[in-house]
Amino acid sequence: MNIWMRPERPARGPKPVYSRAQITEAAIRIADAEGLEAATMRRIAKEIGAGAMSLYRYVPSRDDLIELMADRLMGEIDVEGLPSGDWRADLTRYADGMRAMWLRHPWIATVHRSLPSFGPHQLRVIEGTMGALDAYVSIDENLSLMAILNGYVEGAVREEITRAEEARRSGVSEAEWMARSGPRIQQILDSGQYPMFARIVGEARQLHLDRDEQFRYGLDRVLDCIGAALTARSG
């Protein structure tokens, strides 16, 4: 049964000592500090002072725990007052909020869920963000445009998290990696065989932007595409 369809308090038996919210918050604290794999029922039980087996009365499975954690993080995205009537401002605010949430909780990049469970926070985000485009396009077009936006945000921030983790693991920063790559890059340029690569090295401005600027540059391009779709639809 979907975790959101399970009553938190059983109709019979003793009054619950803990709550799903307590368990979820403890799991998130552990995952933030030690990684998602560390957030086991045994570790969570120790965190809140409970017996490990007793927690299964509240959260029946590991998958259910992940769903609760993921939905709780969606609650950190501020969609209050959306839609506001300014679709571009609404989607920018959502994208910035999604990125900020991922960067606060980088372990979310290791969570792979192909099917949503429609938790309350996720539903609130859906209502606010899709509501921003609802007046302009059909529901099918809305879904496609939001998939494009979500794909960009997730891909960009996943790469950001991966690079940060690689730098932490290797002890080599991006700047140091670029410096070390200099001889190889020069060799490629000197060959004259890769004109597009040469243009990237010589002309691309994105390479010199910081992470925030890179994200916003790409986001603006995605929103321009969405705007073009809205214009075509109204035309």
C-alpha positions in Angstrom: 0.0 0.0 0.0 1.2 3.5 -0.8 2.7 5.0 2.3 0.4 8.1 2.1 -2.6 5.8 2.2 -1.5 4.1 5.5 -2.9 5.7 8.6 -0.1 7.0 10.8 -2.0 5.9 13.9 -3.6 2.4 13.9 -7.2 2.2 14.9 -6.3 -0.3 17.6 -3.4 -0.9 19.9 -1.4 1.4 22.1 -0.9 5.1 21.3 2.1 5.6 19.1 5.2 6.9 20.9 6.9 8.3 17.8 5.7 9.9 14.6 6.6 9.5 10.9 7.8 13.1 11.0 10.3 12.4 13.9 11.6 9.3 12.0 11.9 11.2 8.7 13.7 14.2 10.3 16.1 11.8 12.1 16.8 10.0 8.8 17.5 13.3 7.0 19.9 14.5 9.7 21.8 11.2 9.4 21.8 11.3 5.6 23.0 14.9 5.6 25.9 14.1 7.9 26.9 10.6 6.8 25.2 9.8 3.5 21.9 8.1 2.6 23.3 4.6 3.2 23.9 5.5 6.8 20.2 6.2 7.4 19.2 2.6 8.4 16.4 1.8 10.7 18.9 0.7 13.3 20.8 4.0 13.1 17.5 6.0 13.1 16.3 4.1 16.1 19.5 4.9 18.0 19.1 8.6 17.0 15.6 8.9 18.5 16.1 6.4 21.3 13.8 3.6 20.0 14.0 0.0 19.2 14.8 -0.7 15.6 12.0 -3.2 15.0 9.5 -0.8 16.6 10.0 1.7 13.8 8.5 -0.7 11.3 5.2 0.0 12.9 5.5 3.5 11.5 7.5 3.0 8.3 7.0 -0.5 6.9 10.0 -0.5 4.4 13.1 1.2 3.3 11.3 2.3 0.1 8.7 4.0 2.3 11.4 5.7 4.3 12.9 7.1 1.1 9.5 8.4 -0.1 9.0 10.2 3.2 12.5 11.7 3.1 12.2 12.8 -0.5 8.7 14.4 0.0 10.0 16.2 3.2 12.7 17.8 1.1 10.2 18.9 -1.5 8.6 20.8 1.4 11.7 23.0 1.5 10.9 24.5 -1.9 9.0 27.7 -1.4 6.0 27.8 -3.8 3.8 29.9 -1.5 1.6 32.2 -3.6 2.2 30.3 -6.8 1.0 30.8 -9.5 1.5 34.6 -9.2 0.5 35.5 -12.7 4.2 35.9 -13.8 5.0 32.4 -15.1 8.7 33.2 -15.7 9.2 34.5 -12.2 7.4 31.6 -10.8 9.4 29.0 -12.6 12.7 30.8 -11.8 11.8 30.8 -8.1 11.0 27.1 -8.3 14.2 26.2 -10.2 16.3 28.2 -7.7 14.5 26.5 -4.8 15.0 23.0 -6.2 18.7 23.6 -6.8 19.2 25.0 -3.3 17.4 22.0 -1.8 19.6 19.6 -3.7 22.8 21.4 -2.7 21.7 21.3 1.0 21.0 17.6 0.8 23.4 16.2 -1.9 22.5 12.6 -1.1 19.3 13.2 -2.9 21.3 12.8 -6.1 21.7 9.1 -5.2 18.0 8.5 -4.9 16.5 6.9 -8.1 12.7 6.9 -8.1 11.1 6.3 -11.5 7.5 6.4 -10.1 6.2 9.1 -7.9 4.1 8.4 -4.8 2.4 11.7 -4.7 3.2 12.9 -1.2 1.6 16.1 0.1 4.7 18.3 -0.5 5.2 17.0 -4.0 1.5 17.7 -4.8 1.8 21.2 -3.5 4.8 21.8 -5.8 3.0 20.4 -8.7 0.0 22.6 -8.1 2.1 25.8 -7.9 4.5 25.2 -10.8 2.1 23.7 -13.3 -0.4 26.3 -12.3 2.0 28.9 -13.6 1.6 27.6 -17.2 -2.0 26.4 -16.9 -3.5 29.5 -18.5 -1.3 29.2 -21.6 -1.1 25.6 -22.7 -2.9 22.3 -22.6 -2.2 19.9 -19.8 -0.1 17.7 -22.1 2.1 20.6 -23.2 2.4 21.7 -19.6 3.7 18.3 -18.6 6.2 18.3 -21.4 7.5 21.8 -20.7 7.8 21.0 -17.0 9.7 17.9 -17.9 12.2 20.0 -19.8 12.6 22.4 -16.9 13.0 19.7 -14.3 15.4 17.8 -16.6 17.6 20.9 -16.8 17.6 21.6 -13.1 18.2 18.0 -12.1 21.0 17.5 -14.7 22.7 20.8 -13.8 22.7 20.3 -10.0 23.5 16.6 -10.3 26.7 17.5 -12.2 27.4 20.2 -9.7 27.2 17.7 -6.8 29.2 15.1 -8.6 32.0 17.5 -9.4 32.1 18.7 -5.8 32.3 15.1 -4.6 35.0 14.3 -7.1 37.0 17.3 -5.9 36.5 16.3 -2.3 37.5 12.7 -3.0 40.6 13.4 -5.1 41.7 16.6 -3.3 42.0 18.3 -6.6 39.9 21.4 -7.2 38.4 22.3 -10.6 40.9 25.1 -11.0 43.8 22.8 -10.2 42.3 20.2 -12.7 42.2 22.9 -15.4 45.7 23.9 -14.7 46.9 20.3 -14.9 45.0 19.8 -18.2 46.7 22.8 -19.8 49.4 20.8 -21.7 46.8 18.3 -23.1 44.5 21.2 -24.2 47.4 23.0 -25.9 48.3 19.7 -27.7 44.8 19.4 -29.0 44.7 23.1 -30.1 48.1 22.8 -31.8 46.9 19.8 -33.9 44.4 22.0 -35.7 42.0 19.0 -36.0 39.3 20.1 -33.7 38.0 23.6 -34.6 34.9 23.4 -32.4 37.0 22.5 -29.4 39.2 25.4 -30.2 36.2 27.7 -30.3 35.1 26.4 -26.9 38.5 27.1 -25.4 39.0 30.4 -27.0 35.5 31.9 -27.0 33.2 30.2 -24.6 32.2 32.6 -21.8 30.4 29.9 -19.7 33.8 28.3 -18.7 34.6 31.5 -16.8 31.3 31.9 -14.9 30.8 30.7 -11.3 28.3 28.0 -10.5 25.5 30.3 -9.8 26.0 32.2 -13.1 26.3 29.0 -15.1 23.0 27.7 -13.6 21.2 31.0 -14.3 22.6 31.2 -17.9 21.3 27.7 -18.7 18.0 28.3 -16.9 17.4 31.5 -18.9 17.8 29.5 -22.1 15.3 26.9 -21.0 12.8 29.6 -20.0 13.3 31.3 -23.3 12.3 28.0 -25.0 9.3 27.7 -22.8 8.3 31.2 -23.6 8.6 30.5 -27.3 6.3 27.5 -26.9 3.8 29.7 -25.1 3.9 32.3 -27.8 3.5 29.6 -30.5 0.5 28.2 -28.6 -1.2 31.6 -28.2 -0.5 32.4 -31.9 
